């Protein structure tokens, strides 16, 4: 009988994403959803109109497999302008169905059975499944718990002949930490003269605060030649549901990337690609995010300043970590469940971002919300 068939799962230990779990709980208890990382406000009306324009003009069939040349050209200009690196739009840039697909494709392009891949925890939850499903072995290294900086001495100890890849994420989800110039220099030193690739998750590249600088790996001659640089328009243009991202890499890496990409999605939404390429021509549409989200971060932090939560540093992304050790002895999932069901605010516990359970009493809050929602949620949290 059909029910007697056994599946030899490639991901036997993987369950439902914590984001789906907490969003479902938020819905069930009618809680303010500060868990899953998406804005609760709409994208630009102008951008919607441009998409509609291209749809009405009949651009509704397959785009070229690497993406429309119009969008690849604009990405090439943006990267050159921001980081000084020239990627050839014909051979070194590919448009993807969101950053998660780009990440999976990059892992699939280079990771083979038994390869070790260094990741830093807390880590975004798509990394480990993508590594394992390709036969790789995740090698987790915990970030320093005080400031979530990378312990480079630990990295040096973990690098060996089996190390195939190091995964970098800056600005960092879930902590809001960012790389510094010294981090770039340490990484350059570690990989120099070694056959090690890098996957750099930079989806929050345009959300950096306090006049800090985003250090893209594209800007480093040593690192860019071995790196898949991945970003997302979902974060930049408030369009997470459109699932449009991209990957930049040198031609030899991009050739392998496209071999995999074409058999996962082949091509990505045509009218939206054309619309984004048109929208990007106005640079202010890209570079106004820092101030926009810093205002939201500062609003949230000012409202809970006198609460019993300890506010962690946040230099980028639209996530804020809160330490609740002065409030409860519950573990982070129990506390997140309590906040959702009893207080009416859904958040994300930090432990699912670790391979081994952490005892740190930290939760992640998304402030990519309307100001009135931020104010309401902060008022509820401040009463605890």
Secondary structure, DSSP 8 states (H G I E B T S, - for coil): -GGG-----TTTT--S-HHHHHHHHHHHTT-EE-SSS--SS---HHHHHHHHHHHHTT--S---TT--HHHHHHHHHHHHHHHS----TTTSEEEESHHHHHHHHHHHHH--TT-EEEEEES--THHHHHHHHTT-EEEEEE--TTT----HHHHHHH--TTEEEEEEESS-TTT-----HHHHHHHHHHHTTS--EEEEE-TTTT-B-TT-----GGG-HHHHTTEEEEEEHHHHTT-GGG--EEEE--HHHHHHHHHHHHHHTSS--HHHHHHHHHHTTSTHHHHTHHHHHHHHHHHHHHHSTTSSSEE----BSSEEEEE-TTT--S-HHHHHHHIIIIISEE-EESGGGSSS-----EEEEE--S-HHHHHHHHHHHHT-
